[in-house]
Each structure stands twice: as C-alpha cells, then as structure tokens.
C-alpha cells in the first residue's frame, strides 16, 4: 500500500513538472539562453527515462529538472502579480489577434435595419419601477438590455435656447447645457421621451424620461470574404471612409443589406429591387424599398462599377436609413464582413442572424 501511494505521488510530480517545463518554454523561449534551453531539454529527457525505466534515480532527476526549469523561467518571476500580468497580456494579445483577423463585435446604433436588427429603441416610461432600483437594475440590463433613463434639470432658471444636432438636443437652462441623446429626441421617439418645453425650469424637473433598449450587439465574420465573394442579401458592415456624401461621417462603420452587385443597374419598382431588369430581392421580399435620393422614382437608377456593391437599410421609410440610395455604391475593399450572430441582448433577435 505504501509503495502504491509513493508511485502515485511520483506520477503526480512528473505530470506537474512536465507542465511547468512547457509553461517555462512558452513564456521565455524567445529570451532564454540557448544553453539553458538545451539543459532543460536534457533534464526533461533524463526524467522521462528515469520514470519509465529506473525509479530509483527518480528523486535526483526531479531535483535536476527543477533546477533546469528555474534557469529558463526563474521562480521569482513565476509568483504573484508578475505571472498573472503575463497571462493577462497574452490573453489580451490573443483577443486582439482574433478581433483583427477573424471576428469583430459591432453595435447597431440606429433603426435602419429594422425589423431584422434593432438599433437603440425607446418605450414610454415616466418613472422608475421596482426593477429600476440600484440592486436590480444591473441584472435587468445585463439580460434584456433595458434601462430607465432620466434627464433632470441641474439648475433653476429660464430656458435660453434649444439647439439640435444629429447626436442630441441641447437645452440651455440658465446657462447650463443639458444634453438629451438623439435616441430620446428624434422625431420617432420625442413623443415618448421629451416633456413639453417650458419657459422656466425648477431644479429637479424631468426634461426627458424613457425605457431605453440597447441596440443589437453583433459578431461580424471578417474571414469569410477571403473565401467567397459578397452576395446579394448579405447584411454586411463597411467602412465609410471612401463615401463621398456630406451627411456621412468618415470615421465610422455602417451596417446595411447588400442589394446590388458589381456591374449591375439598380432601380426600385413597386417597392422591389430591380437588377438589370430582373426582380432581385425575392429572398428578402418582406422589405419594401422606398424611393429616395438617387432612386427618387422608378425612372432613376444607379450603375455600379466592377468593384462596387449597393447597400440599403431594411427600414427605408423616409428619414430612417441613410444608405446607397443617397451615396451610391460601396467599394469592395471597404467591407469588414457579414454579420453572423447577435450575442446580446437576450431578446427576440438573439442568435444566428437570418
């Protein structure tokens, strides 16, 4: 019985030391001395031979193997915060590599892809509920993406001005500017969120309130277009850097549906996409395409070059999607890839994007 437990202990030591040696090589192989690496490999082989053939010499080989490991990766570097930081840095580097070459997360900010994907949406809510208290609000947000947002006057005084840009409504109350985000003051949500403007405000007055539901968070496949060409119907993310249209920012990304392919003539007839005279959007026929921009009526069309794709939002109601109807084709080189998966929030769109 004593021999059994002794062998069991030795086998455990053997496995742990092999793991330590592998870890030492992974962490320090690029900066360790060549002779120390050779000594480690020799000590490892000696320990393997001892374990398999001559257990009498095993304790001595363990000591030599530990010394060889310590030369490559000194013990004082392996303990505490130092090793944890090294593991953390390696993990971050791996995550960045995955993001750079394989997949990348994106957030849907607007409603241009509804009903397929949701941007930030709001629902009427005038006051906090039980689930909006400090204890329950985070779990609620983590699961559903819902949160109660309230904009409160920070001072008492007259309303000096109300200015709106593409990002927010700015209320200047007694010299203090109050920012109400665009998703709470856009024409589609203003009636749900904004309180009627007043000439004079008291500190603590509610300027706007609503239940805010975060936009769908998606995973984009950055590899797939290396193996196949973009195809009609893809919901793809693209860079706006080469788009020449005043209302399009040059430092952001858009997500739209691919409706036109290179060298096609695209027009809209009876709410359908017509490519080279043929109805092209049968597979996503639930979407009604509206006239706007360069496709302002059935007689207007867009001719795509041999490296361009036409990208339109699924929600083409007036004012809802700044898309290819206005800025034309998108160069092939500007695509990040197709959207594959909604990973958060856990609502109706969670899962594979269809």
Order of alpha helices (4+ residues) and beta strands (2+ residues): alpha-alpha-alpha-alpha-alpha-beta-beta-alpha-beta-beta-beta-beta-alpha-alpha-beta-beta-beta-beta-beta-beta-beta-beta-beta-beta-alpha-beta-beta-beta
